[in-house]
Amino acid sequence: MGADAARPGDRLANPAGEAASLNTIAALHLDRHEFAQAAERLKPALALCDRHGLVATRGNVLTNLTGVAMALGDEAAAEDHAQRALEHARAAGNRSLVAFLGLLLVPLALRRGDLPGARAALRESLQTSRALGKRGL
């Protein structure tokens, strides 16, 4: 764990805030292509989500874990994280995240040779994006 990583004695009194903060720091590492550092933040964030039932944050953490796994070429882990993230995003009613995850699932399905699955993921993503008025997705 890096020098600036959270240590056990540094825990916040707010598990939801801590998990969200770790996830945000991980997202910054992802943007900088620092995948090991991102994973260092995402693992404790996911543990906090699991321990405290943080469904919405869990979906975001799993989405970032999907990004790490895809960047590292671990397609099985990426698929697992993406599917779990999709379940949590749907449970939390986070339609923006559902749309974004659909876009992540497309290349994973294509790599498996699953053209119908890729089309279905893209279709759902586009329909959700349009319904939300989010053309950027």
C-alpha positions in Angstrom: 0.0 0.0 0.0 1.4 3.4 -0.9 2.4 6.0 1.6 -0.8 8.1 1.1 -3.2 5.1 1.3 -5.6 4.8 4.1 -4.3 3.0 7.1 -6.4 1.2 9.7 -6.0 4.0 12.3 -7.1 6.6 9.7 -10.7 5.4 9.3 -13.5 7.9 9.2 -16.5 7.7 11.5 -18.6 7.7 8.3 -18.3 4.5 6.4 -20.4 5.8 3.5 -18.2 8.9 3.2 -15.1 6.9 3.5 -16.1 4.4 0.8 -17.2 7.3 -1.5 -13.9 9.1 -0.9 -11.8 6.0 -1.6 -13.8 5.5 -4.8 -13.2 9.1 -5.9 -9.5 8.8 -5.3 -9.5 5.5 -7.2 -11.3 7.2 -10.1 -8.5 9.8 -10.2 -5.9 7.1 -10.3 -7.8 5.4 -13.2 -7.8 8.7 -15.1 -4.0 8.8 -14.7 -3.7 5.1 -15.7 -2.4 4.2 -12.3 -4.3 0.9 -12.1 -2.5 -0.6 -9.1 -3.1 2.5 -7.0 -6.7 2.5 -8.1 -7.1 -1.1 -7.0 -5.5 -0.2 -3.6 -8.3 2.2 -2.9 -11.1 0.2 -4.4 -10.6 -3.0 -2.4 -11.2 -1.3 1.0 -14.0 0.8 -0.5 -15.7 -2.4 -1.6 -15.2 -4.0 1.8 -16.8 -1.0 3.4 -19.8 -1.2 1.0 -20.2 -4.9 1.7 -19.9 -4.5 5.5 -22.3 -1.6 5.7 -24.8 -2.4 2.8 -23.9 0.6 0.7 -25.7 -0.5 -2.5 -25.3 2.7 -4.5 -21.7 3.2 -3.7 -21.0 -0.5 -4.3 -22.2 -0.1 -7.9 -19.8 2.8 -8.4 -16.9 0.9 -6.8 -17.6 -2.2 -8.9 -17.8 0.0 -12.0 -14.3 1.3 -11.3 -13.1 -2.2 -10.6 -14.4 -3.1 -14.0 -12.2 -0.3 -15.5 -9.2 -1.6 -13.7 -9.7 -5.2 -14.8 -10.3 -4.1 -18.4 -7.1 -2.0 -18.4 -5.2 -5.0 -17.0 -6.7 -7.4 -19.5 -8.5 -9.5 -17.0 -11.7 -10.0 -18.9 -13.2 -12.5 -16.5 -12.9 -10.2 -13.6 -14.1 -7.2 -15.7 -17.2 -9.2 -16.7 -17.9 -10.3 -13.1 -17.5 -6.7 -11.7 -19.6 -5.2 -14.5 -22.4 -7.7 -14.0 -22.4 -7.1 -10.3 -22.2 -3.3 -10.7 -25.2 -3.5 -13.1 -27.2 -5.4 -10.5 -26.4 -2.8 -7.8 -27.0 0.2 -10.2 -30.4 -1.2 -11.0 -31.2 -1.8 -7.4 -30.2 1.7 -6.5 -32.1 3.2 -9.4 -29.0 4.7 -10.9 -30.0 4.7 -14.5 -27.0 6.8 -15.6 -24.7 4.1 -14.2 -26.8 1.5 -15.9 -26.3 3.3 -19.3 -22.5 3.6 -18.7 -22.1 0.0 -17.7 -23.9 -1.0 -20.9 -21.1 0.7 -22.8 -18.5 -1.3 -20.8 -20.3 -4.5 -21.5 -20.2 -4.1 -25.3 -16.5 -4.7 -25.8 -16.5 -7.5 -23.2 -19.3 -9.3 -25.1 -17.5 -8.7 -28.5 -14.3 -10.3 -27.1 -16.4 -13.3 -26.1 -17.8 -13.5 -29.6 -21.3 -12.7 -28.3 -22.6 -10.3 -30.9 -26.3 -10.5 -29.7 -25.1 -9.7 -26.1 -23.1 -6.8 -27.4 -26.1 -5.5 -29.3 -28.4 -5.9 -26.3 -26.0 -4.1 -24.0 -25.6 -1.2 -26.5 -29.4 -1.0 -27.1 -30.2 -0.8 -23.4 -27.4 1.7 -22.9 -28.7 3.9 -25.8 -32.3 3.7 -24.7 -31.5 4.6 -21.1 -29.3 7.4 -22.2 -32.0 8.8 -24.4 -34.6 8.5 -21.7 -32.4 10.4 -19.4 -31.6 13.0 -22.0 -27.9 12.2 -21.7 -26.6 12.4 -25.3 -23.0 12.3 -24.1 -23.2 8.7 -23.2 
